[in-house]
Amino acid sequence: MIVEDNGLGMDLKKIKDDLLGLNQTFHDNNDSKGGSLYLVHRQMTNFDGKIDVEGQPDKGTQFIINFR
């Protein structure tokens, strides 16, 4: 499954391993909590799946969710 947006995007080189951590936010949006991606990652890990991420600042982000 692929989920993508055309929002603010992320500098994946800068954030590296922090991406899937709990309470990680990468923009100054007041409503950002940083929990959703962490929860999806935990569930995928529990089911032996994985999440790949592609994106660039100001160009959006694409999350590729792989079930095994």
mmCIF file of the N, C-alpha and C atoms, coordinates in Angstrom:
data_MODEL
# 
_entry.id   MODEL 
# 
loop_
_atom_site.group_PDB 
_atom_site.id 
_atom_site.type_symbol 
_atom_site.label_atom_id 
_atom_site.label_alt_id 
_atom_site.label_comp_id 
_atom_site.label_asym_id 
_atom_site.label_entity_id 
_atom_site.label_seq_id 
_atom_site.pdbx_PDB_ins_code 
_atom_site.Cartn_x 
_atom_site.Cartn_y 
_atom_site.Cartn_z 
_atom_site.occupancy 
_atom_site.B_iso_or_equiv 
_atom_site.pdbx_formal_charge 
_atom_site.auth_seq_id 
_atom_site.auth_comp_id 
_atom_site.auth_asym_id 
_atom_site.auth_atom_id 
_atom_site.pdbx_PDB_model_num 
ATOM 1   N N  . MET A 1 1  ? 0.844  -1.160  0.000  1.00 0.00 ? 1  MET A N  1 
ATOM 2   C CA . MET A 1 1  ? 0.000  0.000   0.000  1.00 0.00 ? 1  MET A CA 1 
ATOM 3   C C  . MET A 1 1  ? 0.899  1.235   0.000  1.00 0.00 ? 1  MET A C  1 
ATOM 4   N N  . ILE A 1 2  ? 0.510  2.247   -0.756 1.00 0.00 ? 2  ILE A N  1 
ATOM 5   C CA . ILE A 1 2  ? 1.260  3.505   -0.815 1.00 0.00 ? 2  ILE A CA 1 
ATOM 6   C C  . ILE A 1 2  ? 0.348  4.635   -0.371 1.00 0.00 ? 2  ILE A C  1 
ATOM 7   N N  . VAL A 1 3  ? 0.850  5.426   0.572  1.00 0.00 ? 3  VAL A N  1 
ATOM 8   C CA . VAL A 1 3  ? 0.142  6.611   1.043  1.00 0.00 ? 3  VAL A CA 1 
ATOM 9   C C  . VAL A 1 3  ? 1.050  7.789   0.777  1.00 0.00 ? 3  VAL A C  1 
ATOM 10  N N  . GLU A 1 4  ? 0.522  8.813   0.113  1.00 0.00 ? 4  GLU A N  1 
ATOM 11  C CA . GLU A 1 4  ? 1.370  9.957   -0.186 1.00 0.00 ? 4  GLU A CA 1 
ATOM 12  C C  . GLU A 1 4  ? 0.609  11.258  -0.055 1.00 0.00 ? 4  GLU A C  1 
ATOM 13  N N  . ASP A 1 5  ? 1.377  12.323  0.104  1.00 0.00 ? 5  ASP A N  1 
ATOM 14  C CA . ASP A 1 5  ? 0.776  13.651  0.153  1.00 0.00 ? 5  ASP A CA 1 
ATOM 15  C C  . ASP A 1 5  ? 1.647  14.608  -0.637 1.00 0.00 ? 5  ASP A C  1 
ATOM 16  N N  . ASN A 1 6  ? 1.161  15.793  -0.806 1.00 0.00 ? 6  ASN A N  1 
ATOM 17  C CA . ASN A 1 6  ? 1.947  16.810  -1.498 1.00 0.00 ? 6  ASN A CA 1 
ATOM 18  C C  . ASN A 1 6  ? 2.152  18.006  -0.565 1.00 0.00 ? 6  ASN A C  1 
ATOM 19  N N  . GLY A 1 7  ? 2.330  17.690  0.717  1.00 0.00 ? 7  GLY A N  1 
ATOM 20  C CA . GLY A 1 7  ? 2.466  18.712  1.749  1.00 0.00 ? 7  GLY A CA 1 
ATOM 21  C C  . GLY A 1 7  ? 3.877  19.252  1.885  1.00 0.00 ? 7  GLY A C  1 
ATOM 22  N N  . LEU A 1 8  ? 4.257  19.531  3.111  1.00 0.00 ? 8  LEU A N  1 
ATOM 23  C CA . LEU A 1 8  ? 5.534  20.164  3.410  1.00 0.00 ? 8  LEU A CA 1 
ATOM 24  C C  . LEU A 1 8  ? 6.740  19.267  3.139  1.00 0.00 ? 8  LEU A C  1 
ATOM 25  N N  . GLY A 1 9  ? 6.529  17.970  3.130  1.00 0.00 ? 9  GLY A N  1 
ATOM 26  C CA . GLY A 1 9  ? 7.641  17.057  2.899  1.00 0.00 ? 9  GLY A CA 1 
ATOM 27  C C  . GLY A 1 9  ? 8.600  17.017  4.071  1.00 0.00 ? 9  GLY A C  1 
ATOM 28  N N  . MET A 1 10 ? 9.613  16.173  3.978  1.00 0.00 ? 10 MET A N  1 
ATOM 29  C CA . MET A 1 10 ? 10.595 16.020  5.048  1.00 0.00 ? 10 MET A CA 1 
ATOM 30  C C  . MET A 1 10 ? 11.977 15.872  4.449  1.00 0.00 ? 10 MET A C  1 
ATOM 31  N N  . ASP A 1 11 ? 12.957 16.388  5.145  1.00 0.00 ? 11 ASP A N  1 
ATOM 32  C CA . ASP A 1 11 ? 14.354 16.197  4.762  1.00 0.00 ? 11 ASP A CA 1 
ATOM 33  C C  . ASP A 1 11 ? 14.825 14.891  5.389  1.00 0.00 ? 11 ASP A C  1 
ATOM 34  N N  . LEU A 1 12 ? 14.674 13.801  4.659  1.00 0.00 ? 12 LEU A N  1 
ATOM 35  C CA . LEU A 1 12 ? 14.963 12.478  5.204  1.00 0.00 ? 12 LEU A CA 1 
ATOM 36  C C  . LEU A 1 12 ? 16.435 12.297  5.559  1.00 0.00 ? 12 LEU A C  1 
ATOM 37  N N  . LYS A 1 13 ? 17.321 12.984  4.888  1.00 0.00 ? 13 LYS A N  1 
ATOM 38  C CA . LYS A 1 13 ? 18.744 12.896  5.235  1.00 0.00 ? 13 LYS A CA 1 
ATOM 39  C C  . LYS A 1 13 ? 19.009 13.514  6.601  1.00 0.00 ? 13 LYS A C  1 
ATOM 40  N N  . LYS A 1 14 ? 18.252 14.534  6.934  1.00 0.00 ? 14 LYS A N  1 
ATOM 41  C CA . LYS A 1 14 ? 18.440 15.236  8.202  1.00 0.00 ? 14 LYS A CA 1 
ATOM 42  C C  . LYS A 1 14 ? 17.836 14.470  9.381  1.00 0.00 ? 14 LYS A C  1 
ATOM 43  N N  . ILE A 1 15 ? 16.666 13.888  9.191  1.00 0.00 ? 15 ILE A N  1 
ATOM 44  C CA . ILE A 1 15 ? 15.981 13.262  10.316 1.00 0.00 ? 15 ILE A CA 1 
ATOM 45  C C  . ILE A 1 15 ? 16.301 11.781  10.490 1.00 0.00 ? 15 ILE A C  1 
ATOM 46  N N  . LYS A 1 16 ? 16.764 11.119  9.476  1.00 0.00 ? 16 LYS A N  1 
ATOM 47  C CA . LYS A 1 16 ? 17.212 9.722   9.476  1.00 0.00 ? 16 LYS A CA 1 
ATOM 48  C C  . LYS A 1 16 ? 16.407 8.818   10.393 1.00 0.00 ? 16 LYS A C  1 
ATOM 49  N N  . ASP A 1 17 ? 17.018 8.346   11.468 1.00 0.00 ? 17 ASP A N  1 
ATOM 50  C CA . ASP A 1 17 ? 16.418 7.338   12.335 1.00 0.00 ? 17 ASP A CA 1 
ATOM 51  C C  . ASP A 1 17 ? 15.332 7.887   13.252 1.00 0.00 ? 17 ASP A C  1 
ATOM 52  N N  . ASP A 1 18 ? 15.179 9.198   13.343 1.00 0.00 ? 18 ASP A N  1 
ATOM 53  C CA . ASP A 1 18 ? 14.152 9.777   14.200 1.00 0.00 ? 18 ASP A CA 1 
ATOM 54  C C  . ASP A 1 18 ? 12.755 9.664   13.605 1.00 0.00 ? 18 ASP A C  1 
ATOM 55  N N  . LEU A 1 19 ? 12.661 9.353   12.352 1.00 0.00 ? 19 LEU A N  1 
ATOM 56  C CA . LEU A 1 19 ? 11.389 9.384   11.636 1.00 0.00 ? 19 LEU A CA 1 
ATOM 57  C C  . LEU A 1 19 ? 10.308 8.551   12.299 1.00 0.00 ? 19 LEU A C  1 
ATOM 58  N N  . LEU A 1 20 ? 10.615 7.356   12.728 1.00 0.00 ? 20 LEU A N  1 
ATOM 59  C CA . LEU A 1 20 ? 9.602  6.444   13.248 1.00 0.00 ? 20 LEU A CA 1 
ATOM 60  C C  . LEU A 1 20 ? 9.550  6.422   14.769 1.00 0.00 ? 20 LEU A C  1 
ATOM 61  N N  . GLY A 1 21 ? 10.168 7.390   15.426 1.00 0.00 ? 21 GLY A N  1 
ATOM 62  C CA . GLY A 1 21 ? 10.172 7.456   16.883 1.00 0.00 ? 21 GLY A CA 1 
ATOM 63  C C  . GLY A 1 21 ? 8.899  8.077   17.438 1.00 0.00 ? 21 GLY A C  1 
ATOM 64  N N  . LEU A 1 22 ? 8.638  7.790   18.705 1.00 0.00 ? 22 LEU A N  1 
ATOM 65  C CA . LEU A 1 22 ? 7.466  8.329   19.382 1.00 0.00 ? 22 LEU A CA 1 
ATOM 66  C C  . LEU A 1 22 ? 7.629  9.823   19.619 1.00 0.00 ? 22 LEU A C  1 
ATOM 67  N N  . ASN A 1 23 ? 6.550  10.568  19.383 1.00 0.00 ? 23 ASN A N  1 
ATOM 68  C CA . ASN A 1 23 ? 6.499  12.021  19.605 1.00 0.00 ? 23 ASN A CA 1 
ATOM 69  C C  . ASN A 1 23 ? 7.473  12.811  18.744 1.00 0.00 ? 23 ASN A C  1 
ATOM 70  N N  . GLN A 1 24 ? 7.821  12.305  17.582 1.00 0.00 ? 24 GLN A N  1 
ATOM 71  C CA . GLN A 1 24 ? 8.698  13.023  16.662 1.00 0.00 ? 24 GLN A CA 1 
ATOM 72  C C  . GLN A 1 24 ? 7.849  13.876  15.725 1.00 0.00 ? 24 GLN A C  1 
ATOM 73  N N  . THR A 1 25 ? 8.144  15.152  15.665 1.00 0.00 ? 25 THR A N  1 
ATOM 74  C CA . THR A 1 25 ? 7.503  16.043  14.712 1.00 0.00 ? 25 THR A CA 1 
ATOM 75  C C  . THR A 1 25 ? 8.597  16.758  13.935 1.00 0.00 ? 25 THR A C  1 
ATOM 76  N N  . PHE A 1 26 ? 8.299  17.114  12.706 1.00 0.00 ? 26 PHE A N  1 
ATOM 77  C CA . PHE A 1 26 ? 9.326  17.677  11.835 1.00 0.00 ? 26 PHE A CA 1 
ATOM 78  C C  . PHE A 1 26 ? 8.926  19.007  11.221 1.00 0.00 ? 26 PHE A C  1 
ATOM 79  N N  . HIS A 1 27 ? 7.824  19.553  11.740 1.00 0.00 ? 27 HIS A N  1 
ATOM 80  C CA . HIS A 1 27 ? 7.350  20.863  11.312 1.00 0.00 ? 27 HIS A CA 1 
ATOM 81  C C  . HIS A 1 27 ? 6.853  21.610  12.538 1.00 0.00 ? 27 HIS A C  1 
ATOM 82  N N  . ASP A 1 28 ? 6.618  22.872  12.408 1.00 0.00 ? 28 ASP A N  1 
ATOM 83  C CA . ASP A 1 28 ? 6.174  23.694  13.531 1.00 0.00 ? 28 ASP A CA 1 
ATOM 84  C C  . ASP A 1 28 ? 4.655  23.793  13.642 1.00 0.00 ? 28 ASP A C  1 
ATOM 85  N N  . ASN A 1 29 ? 3.939  22.847  13.083 1.00 0.00 ? 29 ASN A N  1 
ATOM 86  C CA . ASN A 1 29 ? 2.476  22.873  13.160 1.00 0.00 ? 29 ASN A CA 1 
ATOM 87  C C  . ASN A 1 29 ? 2.039  22.641  14.603 1.00 0.00 ? 29 ASN A C  1 
ATOM 88  N N  . ASN A 1 30 ? 1.144  23.477  15.102 1.00 0.00 ? 30 ASN A N  1 
ATOM 89  C CA . ASN A 1 30 ? 0.687  23.367  16.487 1.00 0.00 ? 30 ASN A CA 1 
ATOM 90  C C  . ASN A 1 30 ? -0.051 22.072  16.776 1.00 0.00 ? 30 ASN A C  1 
ATOM 91  N N  . ASP A 1 31 ? -0.697 21.491  15.772 1.00 0.00 ? 31 ASP A N  1 
ATOM 92  C CA . ASP A 1 31 ? -1.472 20.280  16.002 1.00 0.00 ? 31 ASP A CA 1 
ATOM 93  C C  . ASP A 1 31 ? -0.672 18.991  15.774 1.00 0.00 ? 31 ASP A C  1 
ATOM 94  N N  . SER A 1 32 ? 0.612  19.084  15.507 1.00 0.00 ? 32 SER A N  1 
ATOM 95  C CA . SER A 1 32 ? 1.445  17.891  15.309 1.00 0.00 ? 32 SER A CA 1 
ATOM 96  C C  . SER A 1 32 ? 1.746  17.241  16.656 1.00 0.00 ? 32 SER A C  1 
ATOM 97  N N  . LYS A 1 33 ? 1.483  15.947  16.740 1.00 0.00 ? 33 LYS A N  1 
ATOM 98  C CA . LYS A 1 33 ? 1.732  15.204  17.977 1.00 0.00 ? 33 LYS A CA 1 
ATOM 99  C C  . LYS A 1 33 ? 2.839  14.170  17.832 1.00 0.00 ? 33 LYS A C  1 
ATOM 100 N N  . GLY A 1 34 ? 3.040  13.672  16.623 1.00 0.00 ? 34 GLY A N  1 
ATOM 101 C CA . GLY A 1 34 ? 4.119  12.724  16.396 1.00 0.00 ? 34 GLY A CA 1 
ATOM 102 C C  . GLY A 1 34 ? 3.841  11.310  16.848 1.00 0.00 ? 34 GLY A C  1 
ATOM 103 N N  . GLY A 1 35 ? 2.594  10.926  16.976 1.00 0.00 ? 35 GLY A N  1 
ATOM 104 C CA . GLY A 1 35 ? 2.289  9.581   17.435 1.00 0.00 ? 35 GLY A CA 1 
ATOM 105 C C  . GLY A 1 35 ? 1.785  8.639   16.365 1.00 0.00 ? 35 GLY A C  1 
ATOM 106 N N  . SER A 1 36 ? 1.161  9.158   15.346 1.00 0.00 ? 36 SER A N  1 
ATOM 107 C CA . SER A 1 36 ? 0.495  8.303   14.351 1.00 0.00 ? 36 SER A CA 1 
ATOM 108 C C  . SER A 1 36 ? 1.450  7.402   13.599 1.00 0.00 ? 36 SER A C  1 
ATOM 109 N N  . LEU A 1 37 ? 2.518  7.961   13.062 1.00 0.00 ? 37 LEU A N  1 
ATOM 110 C CA . LEU A 1 37 ? 3.463  7.152   12.296 1.00 0.00 ? 37 LEU A CA 1 
ATOM 111 C C  . LEU A 1 37 ? 4.153  6.131   13.191 1.00 0.00 ? 37 LEU A C  1 
ATOM 112 N N  . TYR A 1 38 ? 4.437  6.509   14.421 1.00 0.00 ? 38 TYR A N  1 
ATOM 113 C CA . TYR A 1 38 ? 5.030  5.582   15.382 1.00 0.00 ? 38 TYR A CA 1 
ATOM 114 C C  . TYR A 1 38 ? 4.108  4.383   15.603 1.00 0.00 ? 38 TYR A C  1 
ATOM 115 N N  . LEU A 1 39 ? 2.814  4.637   15.799 1.00 0.00 ? 39 LEU A N  1 
ATOM 116 C CA . LEU A 1 39 ? 1.865  3.545   16.036 1.00 0.00 ? 39 LEU A CA 1 
ATOM 117 C C  . LEU A 1 39 ? 1.745  2.624   14.834 1.00 0.00 ? 39 LEU A C  1 
ATOM 118 N N  . VAL A 1 40 ? 1.704  3.193   13.637 1.00 0.00 ? 40 VAL A N  1 
ATOM 119 C CA . VAL A 1 40 ? 1.652  2.375   12.424 1.00 0.00 ? 40 VAL A CA 1 
ATOM 120 C C  . VAL A 1 40 ? 2.923  1.535   12.316 1.00 0.00 ? 40 VAL A C  1 
ATOM 121 N N  . HIS A 1 41 ? 4.067  2.143   12.586 1.00 0.00 ? 41 HIS A N  1 
ATOM 122 C CA . HIS A 1 41 ? 5.339  1.411   12.538 1.00 0.00 ? 41 HIS A CA 1 
ATOM 123 C C  . HIS A 1 41 ? 5.351  0.248   13.524 1.00 0.00 ? 41 HIS A C  1 
ATOM 124 N N  . ARG A 1 42 ? 4.867  0.472   14.741 1.00 0.00 ? 42 ARG A N  1 
ATOM 125 C CA . ARG A 1 42 ? 4.835  -0.598  15.749 1.00 0.00 ? 42 ARG A CA 1 
ATOM 126 C C  . ARG A 1 42 ? 3.937  -1.749  15.288 1.00 0.00 ? 42 ARG A C  1 
ATOM 127 N N  . GLN A 1 43 ? 2.783  -1.426  14.739 1.00 0.00 ? 43 GLN A N  1 
ATOM 128 C CA . GLN A 1 43 ? 1.876  -2.469  14.264 1.00 0.00 ? 43 GLN A CA 1 
ATOM 129 C C  . GLN A 1 43 ? 2.498  -3.244  13.106 1.00 0.00 ? 43 GLN A C  1 
ATOM 130 N N  . MET A 1 44 ? 3.117  -2.532  12.174 1.00 0.00 ? 44 MET A N  1 
ATOM 131 C CA . MET A 1 44 ? 3.750  -3.206  11.039 1.00 0.00 ? 44 MET A CA 1 
ATOM 132 C C  . MET A 1 44 ? 4.885  -4.112  11.520 1.00 0.00 ? 44 MET A C  1 
ATOM 133 N N  . THR A 1 45 ? 5.657  -3.657  12.483 1.00 0.00 ? 45 THR A N  1 
ATOM 134 C CA . THR A 1 45 ? 6.747  -4.468  13.037 1.00 0.00 ? 45 THR A CA 1 
ATOM 135 C C  . THR A 1 45 ? 6.184  -5.727  13.690 1.00 0.00 ? 45 THR A C  1 
ATOM 136 N N  . ASN A 1 46 ? 5.090  -5.597  14.414 1.00 0.00 ? 46 ASN A N  1 
ATOM 137 C CA . ASN A 1 46 ? 4.469  -6.746  15.070 1.00 0.00 ? 46 ASN A CA 1 
ATOM 138 C C  . ASN A 1 46 ? 3.981  -7.785  14.071 1.00 0.00 ? 46 ASN A C  1 
ATOM 139 N N  . PHE A 1 47 ? 3.629  -7.352  12.878 1.00 0.00 ? 47 PHE A N  1 
ATOM 140 C CA . PHE A 1 47 ? 3.150  -8.263  11.839 1.00 0.00 ? 47 PHE A CA 1 
ATOM 141 C C  . PHE A 1 47 ? 4.218  -8.570  10.798 1.00 0.00 ? 47 PHE A C  1 
ATOM 142 N N  . ASP A 1 48 ? 5.475  -8.319  11.144 1.00 0.00 ? 48 ASP A N  1 
ATOM 143 C CA . ASP A 1 48 ? 6.617  -8.605  10.279 1.00 0.00 ? 48 ASP A CA 1 
ATOM 144 C C  . ASP A 1 48 ? 6.551  -7.831  8.958  1.00 0.00 ? 48 ASP A C  1 
ATOM 145 N N  . GLY A 1 49 ? 6.003  -6.639  9.001  1.00 0.00 ? 49 GLY A N  1 
ATOM 146 C CA . GLY A 1 49 ? 5.959  -5.776  7.824  1.00 0.00 ? 49 GLY A CA 1 
ATOM 147 C C  . GLY A 1 49 ? 6.962  -4.643  7.976  1.00 0.00 ? 49 GLY A C  1 
ATOM 148 N N  . LYS A 1 50 ? 6.951  -3.715  7.051  1.00 0.00 ? 50 LYS A N  1 
ATOM 149 C CA . LYS A 1 50 ? 7.858  -2.583  7.163  1.00 0.00 ? 50 LYS A CA 1 
ATOM 150 C C  . LYS A 1 50 ? 7.307  -1.375  6.421  1.00 0.00 ? 50 LYS A C  1 
ATOM 151 N N  . ILE A 1 51 ? 7.861  -0.223  6.750  1.00 0.00 ? 51 ILE A N  1 
ATOM 152 C CA . ILE A 1 51 ? 7.479  1.030   6.114  1.00 0.00 ? 51 ILE A CA 1 
ATOM 153 C C  . ILE A 1 51 ? 8.713  1.635   5.468  1.00 0.00 ? 51 ILE A C  1 
ATOM 154 N N  . ASP A 1 52 ? 8.631  1.928   4.195  1.00 0.00 ? 52 ASP A N  1 
ATOM 155 C CA . ASP A 1 52 ? 9.677  2.662   3.494  1.00 0.00 ? 52 ASP A CA 1 
ATOM 156 C C  . ASP A 1 52 ? 9.158  4.070   3.253  1.00 0.00 ? 52 ASP A C  1 
ATOM 157 N N  . VAL A 1 53 ? 10.049 5.044   3.284  1.00 0.00 ? 53 VAL A N  1 
ATOM 158 C CA . VAL A 1 53 ? 9.644  6.438   3.141  1.00 0.00 ? 53 VAL A CA 1 
ATOM 159 C C  . VAL A 1 53 ? 10.492 7.113   2.078  1.00 0.00 ? 53 VAL A C  1 
ATOM 160 N N  . GLU A 1 54 ? 9.823  7.874   1.227  1.00 0.00 ? 54 GLU A N  1 
ATOM 161 C CA . GLU A 1 54 ? 10.499 8.693   0.226  1.00 0.00 ? 54 GLU A CA 1 
ATOM 162 C C  . GLU A 1 54 ? 9.912  10.090  0.321  1.00 0.00 ? 54 GLU A C  1 
ATOM 163 N N  . GLY A 1 55 ? 10.719 11.090  0.152  1.00 0.00 ? 55 GLY A N  1 
ATOM 164 C CA . GLY A 1 55 ? 10.199 12.440  0.192  1.00 0.00 ? 55 GLY A CA 1 
ATOM 165 C C  . GLY A 1 55 ? 11.289 13.485  0.122  1.00 0.00 ? 55 GLY A C  1 
ATOM 166 N N  . GLN A 1 56 ? 10.862 14.693  -0.115 1.00 0.00 ? 56 GLN A N  1 
ATOM 167 C CA . GLN A 1 56 ? 11.765 15.833  -0.182 1.00 0.00 ? 56 GLN A CA 1 
ATOM 168 C C  . GLN A 1 56 ? 11.050 17.037  0.407  1.00 0.00 ? 56 GLN A C  1 
ATOM 169 N N  . PRO A 1 57 ? 11.799 17.950  1.023  1.00 0.00 ? 57 PRO A N  1 
ATOM 170 C CA . PRO A 1 57 ? 11.169 19.158  1.548  1.00 0.00 ? 57 PRO A CA 1 
ATOM 171 C C  . PRO A 1 57 ? 10.401 19.900  0.445  1.00 0.00 ? 57 PRO A C  1 
ATOM 172 N N  . ASP A 1 58 ? 9.243  20.382  0.781  1.00 0.00 ? 58 ASP A N  1 
ATOM 173 C CA . ASP A 1 58 ? 8.361  21.147  -0.106 1.00 0.00 ? 58 ASP A CA 1 
ATOM 174 C C  . ASP A 1 58 ? 7.817  20.358  -1.285 1.00 0.00 ? 58 ASP A C  1 
ATOM 175 N N  . LYS A 1 59 ? 7.981  19.041  -1.284 1.00 0.00 ? 59 LYS A N  1 
ATOM 176 C CA . LYS A 1 59 ? 7.483  18.229  -2.394 1.00 0.00 ? 59 LYS A CA 1 
ATOM 177 C C  . LYS A 1 59 ? 6.609  17.079  -1.932 1.00 0.00 ? 59 LYS A C  1 
ATOM 178 N N  . GLY A 1 60 ? 6.393  16.940  -0.639 1.00 0.00 ? 60 GLY A N  1 
ATOM 179 C CA . GLY A 1 60 ? 5.547  15.871  -0.126 1.00 0.00 ? 60 GLY A CA 1 
ATOM 180 C C  . GLY A 1 60 ? 6.330  14.645  0.290  1.00 0.00 ? 60 GLY A C  1 
ATOM 181 N N  . THR A 1 61 ? 5.584  13.679  0.781  1.00 0.00 ? 61 THR A N  1 
ATOM 182 C CA . THR A 1 61 ? 6.176  12.449  1.312  1.00 0.00 ? 61 THR A CA 1 
ATOM 183 C C  . THR A 1 61 ? 5.359  11.259  0.841  1.00 0.00 ? 61 THR A C  1 
ATOM 184 N N  . GLN A 1 62 ? 6.038  10.142  0.620  1.00 0.00 ? 62 GLN A N  1 
ATOM 185 C CA . GLN A 1 62 ? 5.384  8.907   0.208  1.00 0.00 ? 62 GLN A CA 1 
ATOM 186 C C  . GLN A 1 62 ? 5.787  7.816   1.194  1.00 0.00 ? 62 GLN A C  1 
ATOM 187 N N  . PHE A 1 63 ? 4.791  7.144   1.757  1.00 0.00 ? 63 PHE A N  1 
ATOM 188 C CA . PHE A 1 63 ? 5.020  6.036   2.676  1.00 0.00 ? 63 PHE A CA 1 
ATOM 189 C C  . PHE A 1 63 ? 4.596  4.760   1.965  1.00 0.00 ? 63 PHE A C  1 
ATOM 190 N N  . ILE A 1 64 ? 5.520  3.820   1.853  1.00 0.00 ? 64 ILE A N  1 
ATOM 191 C CA . ILE A 1 64 ? 5.243  2.531   1.218  1.00 0.00 ? 64 ILE A CA 1 
ATOM 192 C C  . ILE A 1 64 ? 5.151  1.506   2.334  1.00 0.00 ? 64 ILE A C  1 
ATOM 193 N N  . ILE A 1 65 ? 3.952  0.951   2.508  1.00 0.00 ? 65 ILE A N  1 
ATOM 194 C CA . ILE A 1 65 ? 3.694  0.009   3.591  1.00 0.00 ? 65 ILE A CA 1 
ATOM 195 C C  . ILE A 1 65 ? 3.688  -1.388  2.995  1.00 0.00 ? 65 ILE A C  1 
ATOM 196 N N  . ASN A 1 66 ? 4.595  -2.237  3.477  1.00 0.00 ? 66 ASN A N  1 
ATOM 197 C CA . ASN A 1 66 ? 4.765  -3.573  2.935  1.00 0.00 ? 66 ASN A CA 1 
ATOM 198 C C  . ASN A 1 66 ? 4.336  -4.614  3.964  1.00 0.00 ? 66 ASN A C  1 
ATOM 199 N N  . PHE A 1 67 ? 3.311  -5.394  3.615  1.00 0.00 ? 67 PHE A N  1 
ATOM 200 C CA . PHE A 1 67 ? 2.872  -6.507  4.437  1.00 0.00 ? 67 PHE A CA 1 
ATOM 201 C C  . PHE A 1 67 ? 3.591  -7.761  3.930  1.00 0.00 ? 67 PHE A C  1 
ATOM 202 N N  . ARG A 1 68 ? 3.966  -8.596  4.831  1.00 0.00 ? 68 ARG A N  1 
ATOM 203 C CA . ARG A 1 68 ? 4.634  -9.847  4.425  1.00 0.00 ? 68 ARG A CA 1 
ATOM 204 C C  . ARG A 1 68 ? 3.781  -11.030 4.673  1.00 0.00 ? 68 ARG A C  1 
# 
